[in-house]
Amino acid sequence: MAAVQHLTKIADIDIIRLHDEQEAAVYRPSFVGAYQTIFSEPPYNELFYPYEAEGVLARTLQTPDHIALLAVRGITVVGFGFAVPLAHRKDVAREVQGLLPIQPTYYLSELGMLNKVRGLGLGGELIRLRLEMINRAKYSHVLLRTSATRHAGYDMYLKRGFQDIGVYMEVHSRRIDGQVTTDRRLFLSQVL
């Protein structure tokens, strides 16, 4: 097993940084389960098949300049925070074209925590660490997308200096009941 980079510890949970798929191999099965569980809950209520969750991890790790953080107990994933340069997410970049400069913008693409570890400050720490790791010589802005349904995450982002830019994106998703429906995601941004 490759040596992963240990960043910090909160309670009995380590936050680690993955650089490649070899480092991720031991965490992959647990990540898949955590990803499926986290996004099956409100406000998203989405159904992801294992191969789709694996794809999220693989695409992130294959993206140049990515940041892939896992919150783990041993090899059990209890949370994650991913980020990639916005230019590598054409679907998202298209929605904010003309509002933010695409090349110097970093996209906080994924953040999730299992219910049993919420309230420990892991979400805030994963945000802080990702923002700290962004190369400010190359990137001047950061963008994220969250549910348009106001929830605790929205307030957490505002407290950390993000601003609601009033831009929404319609996302088609398979729900836990099997139906495919559309929901709105709201963009928040910050100048670094």
DRENPA-3360 file (N, C-alpha, C; in nm, 2 decimals, always signed):
BEGIN
1 = MAAVQHLT = +0.08/-0.12/+0.00/+0.00/+0.00/+0.00/+0.09/+0.12/+0.00 ~ +0.05/+0.22/-0.08/+0.13/+0.35/-0.09/+0.10/+0.43/+0.04 ~ +0.19/+0.51/+0.08/+0.18/+0.59/+0.20/+0.09/+0.71/+0.16 ~ -0.02/+0.73/+0.24/-0.10/+0.85/+0.21/-0.06/+0.96/+0.30 ~ -0.09/+1.08/+0.27/-0.06/+1.20/+0.35/-0.16/+1.22/+0.45 ~ -0.12/+1.21/+0.58/-0.21/+1.24/+0.69/-0.20/+1.39/+0.72 ~ -0.31/+1.46/+0.72/-0.32/+1.60/+0.74/-0.35/+1.64/+0.88 ~ -0.45/+1.58/+0.94/-0.49/+1.62/+1.08/-0.58/+1.51/+1.13;
9 = KIADIDII = -0.62/+1.53/+1.26/-0.70/+1.43/+1.33/-0.81/+1.51/+1.41 ~ -0.93/+1.46/+1.40/-1.04/+1.52/+1.48/-1.11/+1.40/+1.55 ~ -1.11/+1.41/+1.68/-1.15/+1.29/+1.76/-1.07/+1.17/+1.71 ~ -1.14/+1.06/+1.67/-1.07/+0.94/+1.63/-1.07/+0.93/+1.47 ~ -1.09/+1.04/+1.41/-1.10/+1.05/+1.26/-0.98/+1.12/+1.20 ~ -0.91/+1.05/+1.11/-0.80/+1.11/+1.04/-0.85/+1.17/+0.91 ~ -0.79/+1.29/+0.88/-0.82/+1.34/+0.74/-0.69/+1.32/+0.66 ~ -0.70/+1.25/+0.55/-0.59/+1.22/+0.47/-0.61/+1.27/+0.33;
17 = RLHDEQEA = -0.50/+1.29/+0.26/-0.50/+1.33/+0.12/-0.45/+1.22/+0.03 ~ -0.53/+1.19/-0.07/-0.50/+1.09/-0.17/-0.44/+1.16/-0.30 ~ -0.34/+1.10/-0.35/-0.28/+1.16/-0.48/-0.31/+1.08/-0.60 ~ -0.33/+0.95/-0.58/-0.35/+0.86/-0.70/-0.44/+0.74/-0.66 ~ -0.47/+0.67/-0.77/-0.56/+0.55/-0.75/-0.49/+0.44/-0.67 ~ -0.36/+0.43/-0.67/-0.29/+0.33/-0.59/-0.32/+0.36/-0.44 ~ -0.30/+0.48/-0.40/-0.33/+0.52/-0.26/-0.47/+0.50/-0.22 ~ -0.56/+0.52/-0.32/-0.71/+0.51/-0.29/-0.76/+0.36/-0.28;
25 = AVYRPSFV = -0.68/+0.27/-0.33/-0.73/+0.13/-0.35/-0.79/+0.07/-0.22 ~ -0.72/+0.09/-0.11/-0.77/+0.03/+0.02/-0.90/+0.10/+0.07 ~ -0.92/+0.22/+0.03/-1.03/+0.30/+0.08/-1.15/+0.29/-0.02 ~ -1.13/+0.25/-0.14/-1.24/+0.25/-0.25/-1.37/+0.18/-0.20 ~ -1.37/+0.06/-0.15/-1.50/+0.00/-0.12/-1.57/+0.08/-0.01 ~ -1.50/+0.13/+0.09/-1.57/+0.21/+0.19/-1.61/+0.34/+0.14 ~ -1.53/+0.40/+0.05/-1.58/+0.53/-0.01/-1.71/+0.51/-0.08 ~ -1.72/+0.41/-0.16/-1.84/+0.38/-0.24/-1.96/+0.37/-0.15;
33 = GAYQTIFS = -1.95/+0.30/-0.04/-2.06/+0.29/+0.06/-2.10/+0.42/+0.12 ~ -1.99/+0.50/+0.16/-2.02/+0.63/+0.22/-2.08/+0.73/+0.12 ~ -2.03/+0.73/+0.00/-2.09/+0.82/-0.10/-2.23/+0.79/-0.13 ~ -2.27/+0.66/-0.14/-2.40/+0.62/-0.17/-2.49/+0.66/-0.05 ~ -2.45/+0.63/+0.07/-2.53/+0.67/+0.19/-2.55/+0.82/+0.20 ~ -2.44/+0.89/+0.19/-2.45/+1.04/+0.21/-2.55/+1.10/+0.11 ~ -2.54/+1.07/-0.01/-2.62/+1.13/-0.11/-2.76/+1.07/-0.12 ~ -2.79/+0.96/-0.05/-2.92/+0.91/-0.05/-3.01/+0.98/+0.05;
41 = EPPYNELF = -2.94/+1.06/+0.14/-3.01/+1.14/+0.24/-3.05/+1.28/+0.19 ~ -3.15/+1.34/+0.26/-3.18/+1.48/+0.23/-3.06/+1.57/+0.24 ~ -3.05/+1.67/+0.16/-3.15/+1.72/+0.07/-3.15/+1.66/-0.07 ~ -3.05/+1.57/-0.09/-3.03/+1.52/-0.23/-3.12/+1.40/-0.27 ~ -3.13/+1.30/-0.18/-3.21/+1.18/-0.20/-3.18/+1.11/-0.33 ~ -3.05/+1.10/-0.36/-3.01/+1.05/-0.49/-2.96/+0.90/-0.47 ~ -2.98/+0.83/-0.58/-2.94/+0.69/-0.59/-2.82/+0.68/-0.68 ~ -2.71/+0.63/-0.62/-2.59/+0.61/-0.70/-2.55/+0.46/-0.69;
49 = YPYEAEGV = -2.52/+0.41/-0.81/-2.48/+0.27/-0.82/-2.33/+0.27/-0.78 ~ -2.28/+0.15/-0.73/-2.14/+0.15/-0.69/-2.04/+0.20/-0.80 ~ -2.06/+0.16/-0.93/-1.97/+0.20/-1.03/-1.97/+0.35/-1.05 ~ -2.09/+0.42/-1.02/-2.10/+0.56/-1.04/-2.01/+0.63/-0.93 ~ -2.03/+0.58/-0.80/-1.95/+0.63/-0.69/-1.80/+0.61/-0.72 ~ -1.76/+0.49/-0.76/-1.62/+0.46/-0.80/-1.57/+0.56/-0.91 ~ -1.66/+0.59/-1.00/-1.62/+0.68/-1.11/-1.59/+0.82/-1.06 ~ -1.67/+0.87/-0.96/-1.64/+1.00/-0.90/-1.50/+1.01/-0.84;
57 = LARTLQTP = -1.46/+0.90/-0.77/-1.33/+0.90/-0.71/-1.22/+0.89/-0.82 ~ -1.24/+0.80/-0.91/-1.14/+0.78/-1.02/-1.12/+0.91/-1.10 ~ -1.24/+0.97/-1.14/-1.22/+1.10/-1.22/-1.15/+1.21/-1.14 ~ -1.18/+1.22/-1.02/-1.11/+1.32/-0.93/-0.96/+1.29/-0.93 ~ -0.93/+1.17/-0.91/-0.78/+1.13/-0.89/-0.71/+1.14/-1.03 ~ -0.78/+1.14/-1.14/-0.72/+1.15/-1.27/-0.71/+1.29/-1.32 ~ -0.77/+1.39/-1.25/-0.78/+1.53/-1.29/-0.65/+1.60/-1.24 ~ -0.58/+1.66/-1.33/-0.46/+1.74/-1.29/-0.49/+1.84/-1.18;
65 = DHIALLAV = -0.40/+1.86/-1.09/-0.42/+1.96/-0.98/-0.53/+1.93/-0.89 ~ -0.58/+1.80/-0.88/-0.69/+1.77/-0.79/-0.65/+1.78/-0.64 ~ -0.76/+1.79/-0.56/-0.74/+1.77/-0.42/-0.85/+1.67/-0.38 ~ -0.80/+1.56/-0.32/-0.89/+1.45/-0.28/-0.86/+1.42/-0.13 ~ -0.96/+1.46/-0.04/-0.94/+1.44/+0.10/-1.04/+1.34/+0.15 ~ -1.00/+1.25/+0.23/-1.09/+1.15/+0.30/-1.09/+1.17/+0.45 ~ -1.20/+1.16/+0.51/-1.21/+1.15/+0.66/-1.23/+1.00/+0.69 ~ -1.13/+0.94/+0.76/-1.13/+0.80/+0.78/-1.11/+0.76/+0.93;
73 = RGITVVGF = -1.17/+0.64/+0.96/-1.14/+0.57/+1.08/-1.08/+0.44/+1.04 ~ -0.94/+0.43/+1.05/-0.87/+0.31/+0.99/-0.89/+0.32/+0.84 ~ -0.95/+0.22/+0.78/-0.97/+0.23/+0.64/-1.12/+0.25/+0.60 ~ -1.20/+0.29/+0.70/-1.34/+0.32/+0.68/-1.36/+0.47/+0.66 ~ -1.42/+0.50/+0.54/-1.44/+0.64/+0.50/-1.57/+0.68/+0.57 ~ -1.56/+0.80/+0.64/-1.68/+0.86/+0.70/-1.71/+0.99/+0.64 ~ -1.62/+1.04/+0.56/-1.65/+1.17/+0.49/-1.54/+1.19/+0.38 ~ -1.57/+1.30/+0.30/-1.48/+1.33/+0.19/-1.49/+1.47/+0.15;
81 = GFAVPLAH = -1.39/+1.52/+0.08/-1.39/+1.66/+0.03/-1.30/+1.66/-0.10 ~ -1.36/+1.68/-0.21/-1.28/+1.68/-0.34/-1.29/+1.82/-0.40 ~ -1.18/+1.85/-0.48/-1.18/+1.98/-0.55/-1.09/+1.96/-0.68 ~ -1.13/+2.03/-0.78/-1.06/+2.03/-0.91/-1.06/+2.16/-0.98 ~ -0.97/+2.19/-1.07/-0.98/+2.32/-1.14/-1.11/+2.32/-1.22 ~ -1.18/+2.43/-1.22/-1.31/+2.44/-1.29/-1.30/+2.41/-1.44 ~ -1.19/+2.44/-1.50/-1.17/+2.42/-1.64/-1.19/+2.27/-1.68 ~ -1.17/+2.18/-1.58/-1.19/+2.04/-1.60/-1.33/+1.99/-1.58;
89 = RKDVAREV = -1.42/+2.08/-1.54/-1.56/+2.05/-1.52/-1.64/+2.13/-1.62 ~ -1.64/+2.09/-1.74/-1.70/+2.17/-1.85/-1.85/+2.20/-1.82 ~ -1.92/+2.10/-1.77/-2.06/+2.11/-1.74/-2.09/+2.23/-1.64 ~ -2.01/+2.24/-1.54/-2.02/+2.34/-1.44/-1.97/+2.48/-1.49 ~ -1.86/+2.47/-1.56/-1.80/+2.60/-1.62/-1.90/+2.66/-1.71 ~ -1.97/+2.59/-1.79/-2.07/+2.64/-1.88/-2.18/+2.73/-1.81 ~ -2.21/+2.69/-1.69/-2.32/+2.75/-1.62/-2.27/+2.89/-1.56 ~ -2.14/+2.91/-1.54/-2.09/+3.03/-1.48/-2.01/+3.11/-1.58;
97 = QGLLPIQP = -2.01/+3.07/-1.70/-1.93/+3.14/-1.81/-1.97/+3.29/-1.81 ~ -1.88/+3.38/-1.81/-1.91/+3.52/-1.81/-1.93/+3.58/-1.68 ~ -1.95/+3.50/-1.57/-1.96/+3.55/-1.44/-1.83/+3.54/-1.36 ~ -1.76/+3.43/-1.38/-1.63/+3.40/-1.32/-1.53/+3.37/-1.42 ~ -1.40/+3.40/-1.40/-1.30/+3.36/-1.49/-1.28/+3.21/-1.48 ~ -1.29/+3.13/-1.58/-1.29/+2.99/-1.58/-1.15/+2.93/-1.54 ~ -1.04/+2.98/-1.61/-0.91/+2.92/-1.59/-0.86/+2.94/-1.45 ~ -0.87/+3.06/-1.39/-0.82/+3.07/-1.25/-0.92/+3.04/-1.14;
105 = TYYLSELG = -1.02/+2.96/-1.17/-1.12/+2.92/-1.07/-1.11/+2.78/-1.03 ~ -1.11/+2.75/-0.90/-1.10/+2.61/-0.85/-1.24/+2.57/-0.81 ~ -1.28/+2.45/-0.83/-1.42/+2.40/-0.80/-1.42/+2.30/-0.69 ~ -1.49/+2.34/-0.58/-1.50/+2.24/-0.47/-1.62/+2.15/-0.51 ~ -1.58/+2.03/-0.56/-1.67/+1.95/-0.63/-1.76/+1.85/-0.54 ~ -1.70/+1.81/-0.43/-1.78/+1.71/-0.35/-1.74/+1.74/-0.20 ~ -1.85/+1.73/-0.12/-1.83/+1.73/+0.03/-1.94/+1.65/+0.09 ~ -1.90/+1.56/+0.17/-2.00/+1.47/+0.24/-1.95/+1.41/+0.37;
113 = MLNKVRGL = -2.05/+1.39/+0.46/-2.02/+1.34/+0.59/-2.13/+1.24/+0.63 ~ -2.10/+1.12/+0.68/-2.20/+1.04/+0.73/-2.27/+1.10/+0.85 ~ -2.39/+1.08/+0.87/-2.47/+1.14/+0.98/-2.40/+1.11/+1.12 ~ -2.35/+1.00/+1.14/-2.29/+0.96/+1.27/-2.17/+1.04/+1.31 ~ -2.11/+1.12/+1.21/-1.99/+1.20/+1.24/-2.02/+1.35/+1.22 ~ -2.14/+1.38/+1.19/-2.17/+1.53/+1.18/-2.17/+1.59/+1.32 ~ -2.13/+1.72/+1.32/-2.13/+1.79/+1.44/-1.99/+1.79/+1.51 ~ -1.89/+1.72/+1.44/-1.76/+1.72/+1.50/-1.67/+1.83/+1.44;
121 = GLGGELIR = -1.72/+1.90/+1.34/-1.63/+2.00/+1.27/-1.56/+1.95/+1.15 ~ -1.59/+1.83/+1.11/-1.52/+1.77/+0.99/-1.55/+1.84/+0.86 ~ -1.67/+1.88/+0.84/-1.71/+1.96/+0.72/-1.63/+2.09/+0.71 ~ -1.63/+2.16/+0.82/-1.55/+2.29/+0.82/-1.41/+2.27/+0.80 ~ -1.35/+2.16/+0.85/-1.21/+2.13/+0.84/-1.18/+2.09/+0.69 ~ -1.27/+2.01/+0.63/-1.24/+1.97/+0.49/-1.25/+2.09/+0.40 ~ -1.34/+2.19/+0.43/-1.34/+2.31/+0.35/-1.21/+2.39/+0.37 ~ -1.17/+2.41/+0.50/-1.05/+2.49/+0.53/-0.93/+2.43/+0.46;
129 = LRLEMINR = -0.91/+2.30/+0.47/-0.80/+2.23/+0.41/-0.79/+2.24/+0.26 ~ -0.91/+2.22/+0.20/-0.91/+2.24/+0.05/-0.88/+2.38/+0.01 ~ -0.93/+2.48/+0.08/-0.90/+2.62/+0.04/-0.75/+2.65/+0.06 ~ -0.70/+2.59/+0.17/-0.56/+2.61/+0.20/-0.46/+2.55/+0.10 ~ -0.51/+2.44/+0.04/-0.42/+2.37/-0.06/-0.43/+2.42/-0.20 ~ -0.52/+2.51/-0.23/-0.53/+2.57/-0.36/-0.41/+2.66/-0.39 ~ -0.35/+2.64/-0.50/-0.23/+2.71/-0.55/-0.28/+2.85/-0.59 ~ -0.25/+2.95/-0.50/-0.30/+3.09/-0.53/-0.22/+3.16/-0.64;
137 = AKYSHVLL = -0.11/+3.10/-0.68/-0.03/+3.16/-0.79/-0.10/+3.12/-0.92 ~ -0.19/+3.02/-0.92/-0.26/+2.98/-1.04/-0.41/+3.01/-1.03 ~ -0.47/+3.01/-0.91/-0.61/+3.02/-0.90/-0.65/+3.14/-0.81 ~ -0.74/+3.22/-0.85/-0.78/+3.34/-0.77/-0.92/+3.34/-0.72 ~ -1.00/+3.24/-0.77/-1.14/+3.22/-0.73/-1.17/+3.08/-0.69 ~ -1.27/+3.06/-0.61/-1.32/+2.93/-0.58/-1.47/+2.93/-0.59 ~ -1.52/+2.81/-0.64/-1.67/+2.80/-0.67/-1.71/+2.67/-0.61 ~ -1.84/+2.66/-0.56/-1.90/+2.54/-0.52/-2.05/+2.54/-0.56;
145 = RTSATRHA = -2.11/+2.42/-0.55/-2.25/+2.41/-0.59/-2.31/+2.33/-0.47 ~ -2.43/+2.38/-0.42/-2.50/+2.32/-0.31/-2.65/+2.31/-0.35 ~ -2.72/+2.24/-0.27/-2.87/+2.23/-0.29/-2.93/+2.37/-0.27 ~ -3.02/+2.40/-0.36/-3.09/+2.53/-0.35/-3.19/+2.53/-0.23 ~ -3.22/+2.41/-0.18/-3.30/+2.40/-0.06/-3.21/+2.44/+0.06 ~ -3.24/+2.55/+0.12/-3.15/+2.60/+0.23/-3.13/+2.49/+0.34 ~ -3.01/+2.46/+0.37/-2.98/+2.36/+0.48/-2.85/+2.41/+0.55 ~ -2.81/+2.33/+0.65/-2.70/+2.37/+0.73/-2.57/+2.40/+0.65;
153 = GYDMYLKR = -2.55/+2.33/+0.54/-2.43/+2.35/+0.46/-2.42/+2.48/+0.40 ~ -2.54/+2.54/+0.36/-2.54/+2.67/+0.30/-2.49/+2.77/+0.40 ~ -2.54/+2.77/+0.52/-2.50/+2.86/+0.63/-2.35/+2.84/+0.66 ~ -2.30/+2.72/+0.66/-2.16/+2.69/+0.69/-2.07/+2.76/+0.58 ~ -2.11/+2.75/+0.46/-2.03/+2.82/+0.35/-2.03/+2.97/+0.37 ~ -2.15/+3.03/+0.40/-2.15/+3.17/+0.41/-2.06/+3.22/+0.53 ~ -2.06/+3.14/+0.64/-1.97/+3.17/+0.75/-1.82/+3.17/+0.71 ~ -1.79/+3.09/+0.61/-1.65/+3.08/+0.57/-1.62/+3.17/+0.45;
161 = GFQDIGVY = -1.70/+3.27/+0.43/-1.67/+3.38/+0.33/-1.72/+3.36/+0.19 ~ -1.80/+3.25/+0.17/-1.86/+3.23/+0.03/-1.98/+3.32/+0.02 ~ -2.00/+3.36/-0.11/-2.11/+3.45/-0.14/-2.21/+3.38/-0.24 ~ -2.33/+3.39/-0.21/-2.44/+3.34/-0.30/-2.43/+3.43/-0.43 ~ -2.40/+3.37/-0.54/-2.39/+3.45/-0.67/-2.53/+3.45/-0.74 ~ -2.63/+3.39/-0.69/-2.76/+3.40/-0.75/-2.78/+3.32/-0.88 ~ -2.69/+3.22/-0.90/-2.69/+3.14/-1.02/-2.73/+3.00/-0.98 ~ -2.82/+2.94/-1.06/-2.87/+2.81/-1.03/-2.84/+2.72/-1.15;
169 = MEVHSRRI = -2.83/+2.59/-1.12/-2.81/+2.49/-1.22/-2.91/+2.38/-1.20 ~ -2.98/+2.34/-1.30/-3.08/+2.23/-1.29/-3.00/+2.10/-1.31 ~ -3.02/+2.00/-1.21/-2.95/+1.88/-1.22/-3.05/+1.76/-1.22 ~ -3.03/+1.68/-1.32/-3.12/+1.56/-1.33/-3.05/+1.44/-1.26 ~ -3.13/+1.38/-1.17/-3.07/+1.28/-1.08/-3.17/+1.16/-1.06 ~ -3.12/+1.04/-1.05/-3.20/+0.93/-1.01/-3.22/+0.93/-0.86 ~ -3.34/+0.93/-0.82/-3.37/+0.94/-0.68/-3.38/+0.80/-0.61 ~ -3.38/+0.80/-0.48/-3.38/+0.67/-0.41/-3.51/+0.59/-0.44;
177 = DGQVTTDR = -3.62/+0.65/-0.49/-3.74/+0.58/-0.53/-3.73/+0.53/-0.68 ~ -3.62/+0.55/-0.74/-3.60/+0.51/-0.88/-3.64/+0.61/-0.99 ~ -3.71/+0.71/-0.95/-3.75/+0.82/-1.05/-3.63/+0.91/-1.08 ~ -3.63/+0.96/-1.20/-3.53/+1.06/-1.24/-3.61/+1.20/-1.24 ~ -3.56/+1.29/-1.15/-3.62/+1.42/-1.14/-3.51/+1.52/-1.14 ~ -3.55/+1.65/-1.15/-3.46/+1.76/-1.16/-3.47/+1.84/-1.03 ~ -3.35/+1.88/-0.98/-3.35/+1.97/-0.87/-3.26/+2.09/-0.90 ~ -3.26/+2.19/-0.82/-3.18/+2.31/-0.84/-3.06/+2.31/-0.75;
185 = RLFLSQVL = -2.95/+2.34/-0.80/-2.83/+2.36/-0.72/-2.79/+2.51/-0.74 ~ -2.74/+2.56/-0.63/-2.70/+2.70/-0.62/-2.55/+2.71/-0.61 ~ -2.50/+2.81/-0.68/-2.36/+2.84/-0.68/-2.32/+2.94/-0.58 ~ -2.21/+2.92/-0.51/-2.15/+3.01/-0.42/-2.00/+3.03/-0.46 ~ -1.95/+3.15/-0.44/-1.81/+3.17/-0.48/-1.74/+3.25/-0.38 ~ -1.61/+3.26/-0.39/-1.52/+3.33/-0.30/-1.40/+3.37/-0.38 ~ -1.35/+3.49/-0.36/-1.22/+3.54/-0.41/-1.12/+3.49/-0.32 ~ -1.01/+3.43/-0.36/-0.90/+3.38/-0.28/-0.81/+3.50/-0.24;
% end
